[in-house]
Amino acid sequence: MNSTRICVVLVVDDLGYGGAERQVVELANNMDRDRFDVHVCALSHHVPLCDGLVDAEKRLHIIEKANRFDLRVVPRLAQLLRTLGADVVHGYLFGAEIASRLAGRLAGTRVVIGSERNANRRIKMIHRWAYRLTQKYVDAIVANSNAGAESNQRVFGLPASHYRVVHNGVDTDRFKPTNGKGARENLGIPTEAPVVGAFANFKRQKNHGMLYRVFKLVLDSLPDARLLLIGDAPVDSRGQLDGYQAQLERLVDTLGIRDHCVFLGHRRATESLYPVCDITALASLHEGTPNVLLESMACAVPVVATNVCDNERIVKEGSVGHLVTVGDDVTMAKRVVSMLSDVARRQQMGRDARRWVMQEFSVKRLAQKMESVYCELLDTCGGQPHMMRLSPYAEMRHFGSQ
């Protein structure tokens, strides 16, 4: 290892197709390699996203966990941190974060960082217990939204100065404007049909019921419209749809919109699907920083979303899209119809959306912001024993208040 560089180890439960996992890969790929030596440690052999990690053969380390509460992973992770000479260990998601806190303490790593990837989430009691038991070992929590930092603070009672906010970033080289005509033809969607895209797994948080009701109202004005749905549908141990998904299936039929819906399930290459859409819609009940909004706007496709958490910081109202109140089906439908009906305005909003993302939410900006956090924490508390590191740091909204 080059001793002149800062060694950062990003620890994650696995490298599946989740938003946090994609952000780990993007961060590892885009940090300044002259200043930082960045490694990724997965606690599972499920690492399909490793294909996108530059120099994965050198920088990806796997420490397999036998189960969710396998504490044997801690000394093995601590040994990896010592071997690499880690200056910073940053854990993402519950299992990896708890392991990082304990291993960082055991290895004497200079800075230990936790994460908050959502807002107003329901935290299991056993998870709360584990977080509280280990919070004295963590130097700061990096949240991907101001709302997430605030809700985490309410639950765990840490000072606001303990948090940093770094919004997600999107690869603007991968997600970019292209002609979606060919993809439409492959999907059997008429070239002139208005298309609303919905990129979200079918879980309660994503509130597909509202989206279906809104689309029913849209069809009253635009009877040729299509709703393109990309996302996994949860199944039970017998391979059957879970109860919530079954409810959604019944709602589609009750509303009579199935013939206008195109269900694609999980798709990896979503960058080719955003350009199929005229707009995208997200009806979430709560979020951190929704990657799908950033990806859509990077593809010059404007968005309509519910005004939850940090969405108002991401979606500039009237410029790159619109925000509506959760449950206000009528207003969301009016916004969708208005955007679909005005081609010139929609295209201008798409261009503005692309510029906005490149300015504030590219992966390069993500990396620059996180680099600043790591350097600040190393300067502030990198030489102090872990048990003494609950002193105040910079303002929570240092990055989130732009």
Backbone torsions as a table, in degrees:
resi	resn	phi	psi	omega
1	MET	NA	141.5	176.3
2	ASN	-75.9	110.6	-173.7
3	SER	-68.2	-14.2	179.3
4	THR	-81.0	-11.1	179.5
5	ARG	-97.4	153.8	175.6
6	ILE	-82.2	124.4	-179.6
7	CYS	-91.8	121.7	179.6
8	VAL	-118.2	130.8	175.8
9	VAL	-116.2	117.8	177.8
10	LEU	-95.6	120.8	-175.8
11	VAL	-111.4	131.6	-176.8
12	VAL	-141.9	151.6	-177.9
13	ASP	-58.0	-44.9	175.8
14	ASP	-157.5	-177.5	175.2
15	LEU	-119.4	53.3	173.2
16	GLY	-77.1	-166.7	-170.7
17	TYR	-90.6	29.4	179.2
18	GLY	-84.4	166.6	-178.6
19	GLY	-65.3	-43.5	179.7
20	ALA	-62.8	-40.5	-178.9
21	GLU	-65.1	-39.6	177.5
22	ARG	-65.2	-37.5	179.8
23	GLN	-67.3	-34.7	176.3
24	VAL	-60.7	-46.6	-179.5
25	VAL	-63.8	-45.1	-179.6
26	GLU	-62.3	-40.9	-179.9
27	LEU	-64.3	-45.9	179.8
28	ALA	-61.7	-35.1	-177.3
29	ASN	-77.8	-23.9	-168.8
30	ASN	-113.2	-3.9	174.5
31	MET	-70.9	152.6	-176.2
32	ASP	-64.8	110.6	-175.0
33	ARG	-76.0	-11.3	173.3
34	ASP	-77.4	-25.0	-177.2
35	ARG	-108.2	-24.6	-173.8
36	PHE	-128.0	138.6	173.3
37	ASP	-108.8	100.9	-170.0
38	VAL	-105.1	128.9	177.5
39	HIS	-122.3	155.2	176.4
40	VAL	-119.8	131.2	175.7
41	CYS	-118.1	121.7	177.1
42	ALA	-105.7	140.7	-179.6
43	LEU	-95.3	27.3	179.2
44	SER	-159.7	154.6	175.3
45	HIS	-83.0	0.8	176.5
46	HIS	-81.7	93.1	-172.6
47	VAL	-134.3	51.6	-178.7
48	PRO	-59.2	-27.7	-179.4
49	LEU	-76.5	-3.5	-179.6
50	CYS	-64.2	-21.1	177.3
51	ASP	-59.6	-27.8	-179.3
52	GLY	-93.3	-1.9	-179.5
53	LEU	-87.8	118.7	179.7
54	VAL	-63.6	134.3	-180.0
55	ASP	55.7	41.6	-178.2
56	ALA	-59.6	-32.2	-178.7
57	GLU	-63.3	-23.8	179.3
58	LYS	-102.3	-28.2	-168.7
59	ARG	-109.5	-8.8	178.6
60	LEU	-99.5	126.2	179.2
61	HIS	-122.4	135.8	-178.9
62	ILE	-118.0	123.4	173.8
63	ILE	-120.6	102.2	-171.8
64	GLU	-71.9	131.5	172.8
65	LYS	-94.9	135.6	179.0
66	ALA	-72.4	-32.7	178.4
67	ASN	-158.2	178.1	-174.6
68	ARG	-60.4	-29.5	-175.0
69	PHE	-114.4	31.5	178.8
70	ASP	-79.0	98.1	-177.3
71	LEU	-76.1	-7.8	177.5
72	ARG	-65.3	-16.3	178.4
73	VAL	-69.4	-24.6	-174.3
74	VAL	-63.1	-54.2	179.3
75	PRO	-63.8	-31.0	178.1
76	ARG	-68.9	-39.6	176.3
77	LEU	-67.4	-39.7	178.0
78	ALA	-60.3	-40.4	178.0
79	GLN	-63.9	-39.6	176.8
80	LEU	-62.8	-43.4	179.4
81	LEU	-60.9	-41.0	178.5
82	ARG	-67.8	-42.2	-179.0
83	THR	-61.8	-42.2	-178.9
84	LEU	-78.7	-16.5	-174.9
85	GLY	70.3	43.0	-174.1
86	ALA	-62.9	131.4	171.8
87	ASP	-90.3	-32.1	-177.2
88	VAL	-134.7	134.6	168.1
89	VAL	-122.1	130.1	-173.4
90	HIS	-127.4	112.9	-177.7
91	GLY	-95.3	140.2	179.3
92	TYR	-121.0	126.9	177.9
93	LEU	75.4	159.8	-163.6
94	PHE	-53.7	-60.7	-174.3
95	GLY	-58.8	-46.5	-179.0
96	ALA	-67.3	-35.2	-178.7
97	GLU	-68.5	-45.3	178.8
98	ILE	-62.4	-43.8	178.0
99	ALA	-60.8	-39.8	-179.5
100	SER	-66.4	-40.7	179.2
101	ARG	-61.6	-47.8	-177.7
102	LEU	-70.3	-43.6	-179.5
103	ALA	-67.8	-37.3	177.7
104	GLY	-62.3	-41.8	176.4
105	ARG	-62.2	-46.8	-177.8
106	LEU	-64.6	-37.4	-177.3
107	ALA	-84.6	-11.9	-176.4
108	GLY	73.0	27.7	178.4
109	THR	-62.3	138.1	-170.1
110	ARG	-63.2	-42.3	-177.9
111	VAL	-132.8	130.0	178.1
112	VAL	-118.9	126.2	-173.3
113	ILE	-124.2	137.5	173.2
114	GLY	-105.1	179.4	-176.1
115	SER	-135.7	152.1	168.0
116	GLU	-130.4	113.7	-173.1
117	ARG	-105.9	5.9	-178.3
118	ASN	-145.9	-172.7	178.4
119	ALA	-144.4	140.4	177.5
120	ASN	56.2	32.0	179.9
121	ARG	-81.3	156.9	175.9
122	ARG	-87.9	118.0	-176.5
123	ILE	-102.1	124.8	179.8
124	LYS	-57.9	148.5	-177.3
125	MET	-59.5	-41.3	-179.5
126	ILE	-66.4	-32.6	176.6
127	HIS	-69.7	-41.9	177.0
128	ARG	-58.6	-43.5	179.9
129	TRP	-59.7	-45.6	-178.8
130	ALA	-66.0	-41.5	177.7
131	TYR	-61.7	-46.1	-177.8
132	ARG	-65.6	-40.1	-178.3
133	LEU	-64.1	-29.8	-174.9
134	THR	-107.9	1.5	-172.4
135	GLN	-67.9	-20.2	178.2
136	LYS	-71.8	-12.0	-179.7
137	TYR	-94.8	-2.6	-175.7
138	VAL	-108.5	137.0	-176.1
139	ASP	-86.3	-30.1	-179.0
140	ALA	-164.0	158.2	173.9
141	ILE	-113.4	125.4	174.7
142	VAL	-99.1	117.0	178.2
143	ALA	-102.6	151.1	177.4
144	ASN	-94.9	12.6	173.0
145	SER	-158.7	152.0	174.1
146	ASN	-62.9	-38.9	179.1
147	ALA	-62.8	-37.8	178.7
148	GLY	-66.6	-42.0	177.8
149	ALA	-62.8	-42.6	-178.4
150	GLU	-66.6	-41.8	-179.3
151	SER	-70.1	-36.9	176.7
152	ASN	-63.5	-39.6	179.2
153	GLN	-63.9	-40.8	179.3
154	ARG	-61.9	-38.2	-176.6
155	VAL	-74.8	-42.5	-170.4
156	PHE	-105.7	-7.6	172.4
157	GLY	71.6	17.5	177.1
158	LEU	-77.0	155.1	178.8
159	PRO	-66.6	151.3	179.2
160	ALA	-57.4	-30.4	-178.9
161	SER	-68.2	-8.9	-179.8
162	HIS	-81.0	-7.3	-172.5
163	TYR	-112.4	147.8	168.8
164	ARG	-124.9	147.2	177.5
165	VAL	-117.6	119.5	176.0
166	VAL	-130.5	108.0	-180.0
167	HIS	-68.2	157.2	179.6
168	ASN	-60.7	160.3	175.1
169	GLY	-124.9	156.8	-178.5
170	VAL	-125.6	144.7	178.8
171	ASP	-76.0	101.7	-175.3
172	THR	-78.2	-6.9	171.8
173	ASP	-83.8	-35.2	177.4
174	ARG	-79.2	-48.1	179.8
175	PHE	-94.8	103.4	-175.2
176	LYS	-149.3	163.1	-179.2
177	PRO	-65.8	130.9	173.0
178	THR	-141.2	170.4	177.9
179	ASN	-83.6	117.6	-177.4
180	GLY	-91.9	9.6	-175.8
181	LYS	-61.2	-45.0	-178.3
182	GLY	-64.7	-40.4	179.1
183	ALA	-65.7	-36.2	176.7
184	ARG	-60.8	-45.5	-179.3
185	GLU	-61.4	-41.5	179.7
186	ASN	-64.2	-29.3	-179.5
187	LEU	-90.3	-3.1	-179.4
188	GLY	74.2	26.0	178.8
189	ILE	-97.8	125.1	179.2
190	PRO	-55.5	142.4	-175.5
191	THR	-57.0	-39.4	-174.9
192	GLU	-92.4	-0.6	-178.1
193	ALA	-70.6	133.1	173.6
194	PRO	-66.7	133.5	-176.0
195	VAL	-124.2	126.6	173.1
196	VAL	-106.1	126.3	179.9
197	GLY	-98.7	142.8	176.1
198	ALA	-132.0	106.4	-177.0
199	PHE	-106.5	93.2	-176.0
200	ALA	-166.6	135.9	173.0
201	ASN	-64.9	153.1	-173.8
202	PHE	-85.3	75.7	175.1
203	LYS	-126.8	159.8	-170.9
204	ARG	-54.6	-38.3	-178.9
205	GLN	-53.9	-34.1	-174.2
206	LYS	-82.0	-12.3	166.8
207	ASN	59.0	49.2	-179.3
208	HIS	-63.3	-26.0	179.2
209	GLY	-57.4	-43.8	177.1
210	MET	-62.5	-41.7	-178.8
211	LEU	-61.5	-41.2	178.8
212	TYR	-65.4	-42.7	179.5
213	ARG	-64.4	-39.6	177.2
214	VAL	-62.2	-44.7	-177.8
215	PHE	-64.8	-33.8	175.4
216	LYS	-59.9	-41.4	177.6
217	LEU	-67.6	-37.1	178.1
218	VAL	-62.6	-40.6	-179.6
219	LEU	-62.4	-27.1	177.8
220	ASP	-62.7	-31.4	179.4
221	SER	-97.7	-33.2	-176.2
222	LEU	-129.3	81.5	-172.4
223	PRO	-66.2	-12.1	178.6
224	ASP	-95.4	1.5	-175.3
225	ALA	-64.8	155.2	176.1
226	ARG	-126.8	147.5	174.4
227	LEU	-113.2	113.5	-178.1
228	LEU	-97.2	119.2	-174.0
229	LEU	-116.2	122.1	179.3
230	ILE	-120.8	123.4	179.8
231	GLY	159.9	156.4	179.1
232	ASP	-78.2	144.0	173.2
233	ALA	-106.4	120.5	-177.7
234	PRO	-62.0	143.7	175.0
235	VAL	-126.7	158.2	179.1
236	ASP	-87.5	-172.7	-175.6
237	SER	-63.9	-19.4	178.5
238	ARG	-94.9	5.0	-179.4
239	GLY	81.2	12.6	179.4
240	GLN	-94.5	152.5	177.0
241	LEU	-59.0	139.8	178.2
242	ASP	-71.4	171.3	-174.0
243	GLY	-59.7	-39.8	-178.6
244	TYR	-66.6	-44.7	179.9
245	GLN	-64.3	-36.0	177.3
246	ALA	-63.0	-38.4	175.6
247	GLN	-61.4	-43.0	179.7
248	LEU	-63.6	-39.5	178.4
249	GLU	-61.4	-42.1	178.5
250	ARG	-65.4	-37.8	-179.7
251	LEU	-64.1	-40.0	177.8
252	VAL	-56.7	-43.1	-179.0
253	ASP	-74.5	-37.9	177.8
254	THR	-61.6	-39.5	179.6
255	LEU	-78.0	-16.4	179.7
256	GLY	71.8	34.4	-176.0
257	ILE	-109.1	1.8	-172.1
258	ARG	-58.2	-39.2	-178.3
259	ASP	-65.6	-16.1	179.7
260	HIS	-103.8	3.1	180.0
261	CYS	-104.2	138.4	176.6
262	VAL	-118.1	105.9	-177.9
263	PHE	-94.7	117.3	-177.2
264	LEU	-106.7	-9.1	-176.9
265	GLY	67.5	-157.7	179.6
266	HIS	-73.8	133.4	174.5
267	ARG	-132.4	132.5	-178.8
268	ARG	-79.3	-44.8	-175.4
269	ALA	-87.5	64.5	-176.8
270	THR	-68.9	-17.6	179.5
271	GLU	-61.2	-23.3	178.5
272	SER	-86.4	-9.8	-176.6
273	LEU	-100.1	-29.7	177.3
274	TYR	-57.3	-43.3	179.7
275	PRO	-66.0	-12.9	173.4
276	VAL	-68.2	-27.6	-172.2
277	CYS	-90.8	148.5	171.2
278	ASP	-83.7	-37.8	173.1
279	ILE	-145.0	166.1	170.3
280	THR	-122.0	154.9	-177.8
281	ALA	-131.5	141.3	178.9
282	LEU	-137.0	120.8	-174.0
283	ALA	-110.4	28.2	-171.8
284	SER	-56.0	148.8	173.4
285	LEU	-81.2	-32.9	175.3
286	HIS	-157.5	157.9	-176.7
287	GLU	-152.3	172.4	163.3
288	GLY	-100.3	-101.3	166.8
289	THR	-115.4	109.0	-176.0
290	PRO	-69.8	114.5	177.7
291	ASN	-58.1	-34.2	-174.4
292	VAL	-64.5	-33.4	177.3
293	LEU	-66.8	-43.7	179.7
294	LEU	-65.3	-42.2	-179.3
295	GLU	-65.2	-42.6	179.5
296	SER	-61.9	-48.3	-178.7
297	MET	-65.7	-34.5	176.8
298	ALA	-62.9	-29.0	177.2
299	CYS	-86.2	8.6	-179.7
300	ALA	65.5	32.6	175.3
301	VAL	-111.9	112.5	-177.0
302	PRO	-68.2	165.6	-169.9
303	VAL	-129.7	155.1	167.5
304	VAL	-126.1	127.4	-174.9
305	ALA	-144.5	162.8	174.3
306	THR	-75.6	146.5	-176.1
307	ASN	-85.9	75.2	-179.3
308	VAL	-121.1	150.6	173.9
309	CYS	49.6	-124.5	-175.3
310	ASP	-95.5	13.8	-179.3
311	ASN	-58.2	-32.1	180.0
312	GLU	-69.8	-20.6	175.4
313	ARG	-82.3	-21.7	-176.4
314	ILE	-94.9	-40.9	-176.6
315	VAL	-103.0	107.9	177.2
316	LYS	-74.8	108.1	-173.2
317	GLU	-53.3	126.2	176.7
318	GLY	80.6	-11.5	-178.5
319	SER	-102.8	-48.6	-178.8
320	VAL	-116.2	-1.9	-178.6
321	GLY	163.2	-162.1	-178.0
322	HIS	-136.5	152.9	175.1
323	LEU	-119.8	142.9	178.8
324	VAL	-135.9	162.5	179.2
325	THR	-73.7	141.0	175.3
326	VAL	-55.5	129.6	178.7
327	GLY	90.8	-7.0	179.3
328	ASP	-90.7	76.8	-176.8
329	ASP	-60.6	-40.8	-174.7
330	VAL	-63.9	-45.9	-179.1
331	THR	-66.0	-41.1	178.7
332	MET	-62.7	-42.1	178.9
333	ALA	-61.9	-41.7	178.6
334	LYS	-62.5	-41.4	178.7
335	ARG	-64.1	-42.8	-180.0
336	VAL	-63.0	-47.7	-178.9
337	VAL	-62.7	-41.8	-180.0
338	SER	-60.6	-44.7	-178.7
339	MET	-70.1	-40.4	179.4
340	LEU	-67.4	-27.7	-175.1
341	SER	-85.6	-17.0	-176.1
342	ASP	-116.6	89.9	-173.5
343	VAL	-62.1	-45.9	-176.5
344	ALA	-62.4	-44.9	-179.8
345	ARG	-65.7	-41.1	-179.6
346	ARG	-63.5	-41.6	-180.0
347	GLN	-66.6	-37.2	176.8
348	GLN	-65.8	-41.3	176.5
349	MET	-60.9	-37.8	178.0
350	GLY	-63.9	-42.9	178.4
351	ARG	-64.2	-42.7	178.4
352	ASP	-63.9	-37.2	179.5
353	ALA	-64.0	-43.6	178.6
354	ARG	-60.1	-46.6	179.7
355	ARG	-62.2	-41.0	-178.3
356	TRP	-62.9	-44.1	179.6
357	VAL	-66.2	-42.8	-179.8
358	MET	-63.9	-32.2	-179.4
359	GLN	-73.6	-42.9	-169.5
360	GLU	-119.6	-21.1	-170.0
361	PHE	-130.1	28.6	174.4
362	SER	-78.6	164.2	177.5
363	VAL	-66.4	-26.9	176.7
364	LYS	-65.8	-42.3	177.5
365	ARG	-66.1	-39.5	175.4
366	LEU	-56.0	-49.6	-178.0
367	ALA	-63.3	-42.6	180.0
368	GLN	-61.9	-43.1	179.7
369	LYS	-64.8	-42.4	-178.5
370	MET	-70.2	-36.3	175.7
371	GLU	-57.5	-42.6	179.7
372	SER	-63.0	-39.9	178.2
373	VAL	-62.2	-48.1	-178.3
374	TYR	-60.9	-45.1	-178.7
375	CYS	-65.6	-41.8	179.4
376	GLU	-60.8	-46.1	-177.9
377	LEU	-68.4	-36.1	176.1
378	LEU	-64.0	-39.8	178.5
379	ASP	-69.9	-37.4	-173.5
380	THR	-79.2	-44.0	-172.2
381	CYS	-136.0	9.8	-174.3
382	GLY	-65.1	-18.3	-178.6
383	GLY	-105.8	1.5	-177.2
384	GLN	-94.8	150.9	174.4
385	PRO	-61.8	148.2	-176.1
386	HIS	-57.5	-39.4	-175.3
387	MET	-65.3	-13.7	-177.8
388	MET	-102.1	5.8	-168.7
389	ARG	-97.9	50.7	172.9
390	LEU	-115.9	25.9	178.9
391	SER	-80.0	159.9	-176.3
392	PRO	-65.5	147.9	175.1
393	TYR	-122.0	-154.6	-178.5
394	ALA	-70.0	167.8	179.7
395	GLU	-60.9	142.7	-177.5
396	MET	-56.5	-39.8	-173.5
397	ARG	-92.8	21.5	-179.5
398	HIS	-51.1	-40.8	178.9
399	PHE	-100.8	-26.3	-173.0
400	GLY	-82.8	-9.3	-173.7
401	SER	-99.1	15.1	-177.9
402	GLN	-66.0	NA	NA
